[in-house]
Every structure is written in C-alpha cells, then in structure tokens.
Amino acid sequence: MYKFTGVLFFLLIFNSAFSQVEKDSFKLASTKFVAFFNENKYDSIVAMFSAEMKKALPIEKFTQFSTGLKNQLGLIRKTRFVRLQQTTALYETFFDNSVLGMNIVLNNRNEISGLLFKPYTEAKTIERNSTAMFLPFKGVWTVFWGGDTKEQNYHVESIAQKNAFDIMVYDEKGSTHKGNGLVNEDYYAFGKELFAPCDGEVVLVVDGIKDNVPGTLNPIYIPGNTVVIKTSKGEYVFFAHFKQHSIVVKQGQQVKVGALLGLCGNSGNSSEPHLHFHLQNVEDMILATGAKCFFDQLKVNGILRSDYSPVKGDKIESVRE
C-alpha cells in the first residue's frame, strides 16, 4: 500500500459535453509534462503553469510534491488519453508501481491552469439500475429534461449524465413559480423534501454552497449542494442543487429507502430551483459513465406504472407512503 495525496486546482465542469478526441494542445502539454517529470525538470513544468497555478503551486511546493510522488510510484512509463471535458483532459497514467488518473486543465493560452492525480480504475459500465428505485419526492413533479434523445434531454451528450433527469414542480397554469419569480421562495420546488430512492451508503455530501438568485448561475461549484448514495449493487445515485445547509445525512451514513436527505434548492449550475438526479457507475463524475434509471412503482400522468424511466413532459408521482 502507498499513501497518496492529490493536488486539485480546477473547477468541475458539470453540465458539459465530453469528447473522445484528444486536442493537439493537450497532447503537447501532457507529452512535455511526462518528459519533464521523468527528467526531474520541475522548473520546466512550472513554466507551463498559468499565473494562478504558479501562485498556488510554486516551484518549491511542486518539487516536493513531484519528488514524493516519484519516490512512491516511480517514473511515468506511458499515458493513455481517456476523454476531454471542455478544458479538462483525463489521461490514464502508468507509473512503475501504480496507475493513476491525471487530469490536466488548459486555459485559453494553453497554460496548465489545473492539475490532479488520483487513483484510476476502469470501472464496469452498467446499462440500468438493478437496485429497486423509488421517486425521491412526494407530490406531482414534472420532468423538464429526461429521455434518450437530445430533444428530450440535453444531458445525453455527457458520458456521466447521459440519462440524467431535471425535475420541477409546476402549477395548474404551467408555471414553476408564483408571483414574479425573483426569489427562490416563489418557486414551488424550493424547500421541498427529497428522500433516498433506495437503501445505500452516503459516500459524498456537499452542503455549504449558497443558493443562487433565480436567473443566475454559480460558476465555482457546478453541482451545488450534493448527495451521492452508493447501493449494494455498486450503483451511484447522484443528487444535485440542494438548498444550502438543508442536507441532514452525513458521509458514511447508511440510509434506508424513504429517508430524508435534505431540501430541494437552487445551488450550483441552476437558474431556478429543481432536482437534478442521475445514476453512474463510479463515485467520481469525471471518471463515471451514466446509467438509465427505472423506477419501481410510480404514477405517470395519473396512470400507475412499474419499471419505468420517465421522459420529458411526464408528470410523475410517488406511490410510496
């Protein structure tokens, strides 16, 4: 066993498409990085950094980090491009003694503005949930994004979120809010209770992100306040955009289906209160592949359905007490 501490200096781009094509700028940056790393030319790597990176990770700190990494894992023998997510490229990186995932972020001047090393595994993809899932809310909600086509679901272009749902609450007039909608409290979804859709372990909680003023977005932490639940079948249930400080579960906690998780909010990449919900095959969304979620029992447009995956426009309601 070895101890490893990653270094992270970039933002997670949440709602963005992935590409399987490596850009020349990333190929050049990664090739230079590997060569300089193996030759102990750490000053040459730092010279590739943006001004912000140089300030956050000056040569002394980067040399200490790199020598520690090399002492534990050895030289980098090869890399394999995995995917590109806007400004972040992921490489499977083969050291003498281990395999890590290397994320490189480039700014518009092709300077390294972010760098992350962490354990890399090629997790088995899953097509759909084998765990029984139930809707994570009470009352009637409407699917704004959901389904398999781009017209139904703009998430389909993202590997991790290709089967995600964005779900809102509408009134009989087809509006998501009362009044002028200038404050979150005007929105019917805001403050609604969200529940565990299945049994599992809470593996991630983020709870300190402020809710946005309606119509604005948070460019710093895109998922906002977040809960991720791991099922006994190895499926990961991802909730985003909770209300700030409303989450009542803790990382490492075991939850049962129907347990209260927190309240619907408007944090992260969200212009109005809603629930973002999806399944993926690993905890880390940068490495994840999404899976389709079928719910066990629910009402769809007033009709009782079972083993159903909602699509855009569906009005859905839980039948669990």
C-alpha positions in Angstrom: 0.0 0.0 0.0 1.1 3.6 -0.6 -0.2 6.9 0.7 -1.0 9.4 -2.0 -2.3 13.0 -1.7 -3.7 14.5 -4.9 -3.4 18.1 -5.9 -6.5 19.8 -7.2 -6.6 23.3 -8.7 -9.5 23.3 -11.1 -13.3 23.6 -11.2 -15.5 20.7 -12.0 -17.5 21.5 -15.2 -20.8 19.8 -14.5 -23.1 20.4 -17.4 -20.8 20.0 -20.4 -20.2 17.5 -23.2 -17.4 15.1 -23.3 -15.2 14.3 -26.2 -13.2 11.2 -27.1 -10.9 13.2 -29.3 -7.6 14.4 -28.0 -6.7 18.0 -28.9 -3.2 18.8 -30.1 -2.8 21.3 -27.3 -3.5 18.7 -24.6 -1.3 16.1 -26.4 1.6 18.5 -26.4 1.1 19.6 -22.8 0.8 16.0 -21.5 3.9 14.9 -23.5 6.0 17.7 -22.2 4.8 17.1 -18.6 5.8 13.4 -18.7 9.2 14.1 -20.2 10.0 16.9 -17.7 8.7 14.9 -14.8 10.8 11.9 -15.6 13.9 14.1 -16.1 13.4 16.0 -12.8 12.9 19.2 -14.7 10.2 20.5 -12.4 11.0 24.2 -13.2 10.2 23.4 -16.8 6.8 22.1 -15.7 6.1 25.1 -13.5 7.0 27.3 -16.5 4.0 25.7 -18.3 1.6 26.9 -15.4 -0.7 29.8 -15.5 0.0 32.7 -13.2 -2.7 31.4 -10.8 -1.2 27.9 -10.8 2.3 29.3 -10.1 0.9 31.2 -7.2 -1.0 28.2 -5.8 1.8 25.7 -6.6 5.2 27.4 -6.7 8.4 25.6 -7.6 9.2 24.6 -4.0 5.8 23.0 -3.4 5.6 21.4 -6.8 9.2 19.9 -6.4 8.2 18.5 -3.0 5.0 17.0 -4.4 6.7 15.6 -7.5 9.6 14.0 -5.7 7.2 12.4 -3.2 5.1 11.1 -6.0 8.1 9.7 -7.8 9.6 8.1 -4.7 6.3 6.2 -4.2 5.3 5.3 -7.7 8.5 5.6 -9.9 8.7 7.1 -13.4 5.8 7.6 -15.8 6.1 4.9 -18.4 3.2 5.8 -20.7 -0.2 7.6 -20.7 -3.5 6.9 -22.5 -5.9 9.6 -23.4 -9.4 8.8 -22.0 -11.6 11.8 -22.5 -11.9 15.6 -22.8 -14.4 17.6 -20.9 -14.3 21.2 -22.1 -11.0 22.4 -20.7 -10.0 19.2 -18.8 -8.3 16.2 -20.3 -8.1 12.9 -18.4 -5.2 10.5 -19.0 -4.7 7.0 -17.6 -1.1 7.3 -16.4 1.1 4.3 -15.9 3.9 4.7 -13.3 6.4 1.9 -12.4 4.3 0.9 -9.4 0.8 2.0 -10.0 -1.8 3.5 -12.4 -3.3 7.0 -11.7 -5.7 9.2 -13.5 -4.1 12.5 -14.5 -6.4 15.5 -15.2 -4.8 18.4 -17.0 -6.7 21.7 -17.4 -5.6 24.3 -20.0 -6.7 27.9 -20.2 -7.2 29.8 -23.4 -3.5 30.4 -23.6 -2.8 26.7 -23.4 -1.2 27.2 -20.0 -1.7 24.5 -17.3 -4.4 26.0 -15.0 -5.3 22.8 -13.2 -3.7 19.5 -12.3 -5.0 16.5 -10.5 -3.6 13.0 -9.8 -5.8 10.3 -8.3 -6.2 6.5 -8.4 -7.6 5.4 -11.7 -9.8 2.3 -12.3 -11.6 1.2 -15.4 -15.0 0.5 -13.8 -17.5 -1.7 -15.4 -20.3 0.2 -17.1 -23.9 -0.5 -16.2 -26.9 -0.1 -18.6 -29.6 0.4 -15.9 -30.2 0.0 -12.2 -30.6 -3.4 -10.7 -31.5 -1.9 -7.4 -35.2 -1.1 -6.9 -35.6 2.7 -7.1 -38.4 4.9 -6.0 -39.1 8.5 -6.7 -37.2 10.7 -4.2 -40.1 13.2 -3.5 -43.7 13.4 -2.7 -46.4 15.0 -4.8 -46.6 15.6 -8.5 -43.4 16.8 -10.2 -42.7 17.3 -14.0 -39.7 16.0 -15.9 -38.2 19.0 -17.7 -35.2 17.0 -19.1 -35.3 13.2 -19.4 -35.2 10.6 -22.1 -32.8 9.2 -24.6 -32.8 11.8 -27.4 -31.2 15.3 -27.5 -34.7 16.8 -28.0 -35.9 15.2 -24.8 -32.7 15.5 -22.7 -29.7 17.8 -23.3 -27.7 15.7 -20.9 -27.3 12.9 -23.5 -24.0 14.4 -24.8 -22.4 14.0 -21.4 -21.0 10.5 -20.6 -21.7 10.7 -16.9 -25.1 12.3 -17.2 -26.4 10.8 -20.4 -29.6 9.5 -18.6 -30.0 12.3 -16.1 -33.3 14.0 -15.1 -34.0 17.6 -14.3 -37.4 17.7 -12.5 -39.5 20.7 -11.4 -42.8 21.5 -9.8 -45.5 23.3 -11.9 -48.9 24.7 -11.0 -52.1 24.2 -13.0 -51.2 27.2 -15.2 -47.9 25.6 -16.3 -45.7 27.9 -14.2 -42.9 26.8 -11.9 -43.4 29.8 -9.5 -45.9 32.2 -8.0 -45.5 36.0 -8.2 -42.7 37.5 -10.2 -40.2 34.6 -9.5 -37.5 36.9 -8.3 -36.8 35.0 -5.1 -36.3 31.3 -4.6 -39.2 31.1 -2.2 -41.5 31.9 -5.2 -40.7 28.5 -6.7 -42.8 25.5 -5.9 -39.9 23.1 -5.8 -37.8 25.2 -3.4 -37.7 23.7 0.1 -39.5 20.5 -1.0 -38.2 17.4 0.9 -36.0 15.0 -1.0 -35.7 11.4 0.0 -33.5 8.4 -0.5 -34.8 6.4 -3.5 -33.2 3.2 -2.3 -31.1 1.7 0.5 -27.4 2.6 0.4 -24.4 4.3 1.9 -24.0 8.1 1.6 -20.5 8.5 0.0 -20.5 12.2 -0.7 -22.1 15.3 0.9 -21.6 18.9 -0.1 -23.8 21.3 1.9 -22.2 24.8 2.1 -22.9 26.2 -1.3 -25.2 29.3 -1.4 -28.4 29.2 -3.3 -28.4 31.4 -6.4 -30.7 34.3 -7.1 -33.1 33.0 -9.7 -31.8 33.5 -13.2 -28.1 33.4 -12.2 -25.6 30.5 -12.1 -22.7 29.5 -9.8 -19.5 29.1 -11.8 -17.4 27.8 -8.9 -19.1 24.5 -7.8 -21.5 23.5 -10.6 -23.4 20.6 -8.9 -24.1 22.8 -5.9 -25.1 21.1 -2.7 -24.8 17.4 -3.4 -25.6 13.9 -2.1 -24.2 10.7 -3.7 -25.5 7.3 -2.5 -23.9 4.0 -3.3 -26.2 1.0 -3.5 -25.2 -2.6 -2.5 -25.1 -3.3 -6.3 -22.3 -0.7 -6.9 -24.6 1.9 -8.4 -24.1 5.6 -7.5 -27.2 7.8 -7.2 -26.3 11.5 -7.8 -28.5 14.4 -6.4 -27.5 18.0 -7.1 -28.7 21.5 -6.3 -29.9 21.0 -2.7 -30.8 24.1 -0.6 -27.8 25.4 1.4 -27.4 23.8 4.9 -30.5 21.6 4.4 -28.9 18.2 4.0 -29.4 16.1 7.1 -27.3 13.0 6.2 -23.6 12.5 6.7 -20.9 10.9 4.6 -20.5 7.2 5.6 -24.1 7.0 6.9 -26.3 4.1 5.9 -29.8 5.2 4.7 -33.0 3.3 4.0 -35.3 4.0 1.2 -37.6 6.9 2.1 -35.1 8.5 4.5 -35.0 12.3 4.4 -31.8 13.6 2.6 -32.5 17.4 2.5 -34.5 20.1 0.7 -34.6 21.0 -2.9 -32.7 24.2 -3.7 -31.1 26.3 -6.3 -27.4 25.9 -5.8 -24.7 25.3 -8.4 -25.4 25.4 -12.2 -29.1 26.1 -11.6 -31.1 29.1 -12.8 -34.2 28.1 -10.8 -35.0 25.5 -8.0 -35.2 22.0 -9.3 -33.8 18.5 -8.7 -31.0 17.0 -10.8 -30.9 13.2 -10.4 -28.9 10.6 -12.3 -27.1 7.2 -11.9 -23.5 6.5 -12.6 -21.1 3.6 -12.3 -18.5 5.1 -10.0 -18.5 7.9 -7.4 -16.2 10.4 -9.3 -18.2 12.0 -12.1 -15.1 12.8 -14.1 -14.5 9.1 -14.4 -18.1 7.9 -14.5 -20.4 6.6 -17.2 -24.1 7.2 -16.7 -26.8 4.6 -16.4 -30.5 4.6 -17.1 -32.8 4.7 -14.1 -36.0 2.8 -14.0 -38.4 3.5 -11.0 -40.2 0.5 -9.4 -43.6 2.0 -8.8 -44.9 5.4 -9.7 -47.8 7.3 -11.3 -47.1 8.7 -14.8 -49.6 11.3 -16.0 -52.0 9.8 -13.4 -51.5 6.1 -14.5 -49.8 3.6 -12.3 -46.6 2.3 -13.9 -43.8 0.0 -12.8 -40.2 -0.4 -14.0 -40.5 2.9 -15.9 -37.9 5.5 -16.9 -39.6 9.0 -17.2 -39.2 11.2 -20.2 -39.5 15.0 -20.8 -43.0 16.2 -20.1 -44.1 13.3 -17.8 -45.9 14.3 -14.7 -44.7 11.8 -12.1 -45.8 11.0 -8.6 -44.5 8.6 -6.0 -47.0 5.9 -4.7 -44.9 5.2 -1.6 -46.3 6.5 1.7 
